[in-house]
Amino acid sequence: MNEQWVTLDAMPNTITFGATGVLAVMQNVRTILTTRKGTQPMDRDFGISMGFLDSPSLLTRAKAEQECFLALKKYEPRAVLKGIRWQADLKSGKFWPDVLIRVVDV
């Protein structure tokens, strides 16, 4: 089974151009889920809405999880969202999801 955790705390250090298979799907997942909706010319719906920022943490989690699910369903149907675990750095105040993705139809 092709399942893998993807952390979304920062942009990737490198992108492999011409990637295929699972690597291509995982790169697509990371790009989709770290892109702010409204910032991509010609497709302003691409990415996820950041309207949940600065909401109470439970509301933030629920809205973020919904955004992730809907964006992957629309833009990368080979990636099935299987789970989300939340990480936090109390010193910096950062809060981010790691997503468990199952790759299908590769």
C-alpha positions in Angstrom: 0.0 0.0 0.0 1.4 3.4 -0.9 0.8 5.6 2.2 3.1 8.3 3.3 3.1 11.2 5.7 3.7 14.7 4.2 4.6 17.6 6.5 3.3 21.0 5.5 5.3 23.1 7.9 7.4 24.8 5.2 7.9 24.7 1.4 10.0 21.9 0.1 13.7 22.4 -0.3 13.7 20.8 -3.8 11.3 19.9 -6.5 12.1 17.1 -8.9 11.1 18.2 -12.4 9.8 15.4 -14.5 9.0 13.3 -11.4 6.7 10.3 -12.0 4.7 7.9 -9.8 4.4 8.4 -6.1 7.0 11.2 -6.0 5.0 13.2 -8.5 1.8 12.8 -6.5 3.5 13.7 -3.2 5.0 16.8 -4.8 1.6 17.8 -6.1 0.0 17.3 -2.7 2.5 19.5 -1.1 2.1 22.2 -3.7 -1.7 22.1 -3.5 -1.8 22.2 0.3 0.8 25.0 0.7 -0.7 27.3 -1.9 -3.0 30.0 -0.8 -6.3 30.0 -2.7 -6.6 33.1 -5.0 -2.8 33.4 -5.7 -2.6 31.3 -8.9 -3.3 33.2 -12.1 -5.7 31.5 -14.5 -7.0 29.3 -11.6 -7.9 31.3 -8.5 -9.6 28.3 -6.9 -6.3 26.4 -6.8 -4.9 25.7 -3.3 -6.6 26.1 0.1 -8.4 29.0 1.7 -6.6 30.6 4.6 -9.8 32.0 6.1 -9.4 29.7 9.1 -6.2 31.5 10.3 -6.6 33.2 13.7 -9.7 31.2 14.5 -9.9 29.1 17.7 -7.7 26.0 17.3 -10.6 23.5 17.1 -12.3 25.6 14.4 -9.0 26.0 12.6 -8.4 22.3 12.5 -11.9 21.5 11.2 -11.8 24.1 8.5 -8.2 23.3 7.5 -9.0 19.6 7.2 -12.1 20.3 5.1 -10.0 22.6 2.8 -7.3 19.9 2.4 -9.8 17.2 1.6 -11.7 19.3 -1.0 -8.5 20.6 -2.7 -7.0 17.1 -3.1 -10.3 15.7 -4.4 -10.4 18.4 -7.1 -6.7 18.8 -8.0 -5.0 15.5 -7.3 -7.5 12.6 -7.3 -4.7 10.0 -7.1 -4.0 11.2 -3.5 -6.5 10.1 -0.9 -6.4 11.9 2.4 -6.3 9.2 5.1 -5.4 11.2 8.2 -4.1 14.4 9.6 -2.0 14.9 12.7 -1.3 18.4 14.1 2.1 19.6 15.1 3.0 22.7 17.1 6.1 24.6 18.1 5.2 26.4 21.3 8.2 28.6 21.2 7.5 30.1 17.8 3.7 29.7 18.0 3.6 27.7 14.7 0.9 25.2 14.2 0.8 22.9 11.1 -0.7 19.7 9.8 1.1 16.5 8.6 -1.2 14.7 6.2 -1.3 10.9 5.6 -1.8 10.3 1.9 -2.6 7.1 0.1 -1.6 7.1 -3.5 -3.9 5.3 -5.9 -3.9 4.7 -9.7 -0.2 5.3 -10.3 
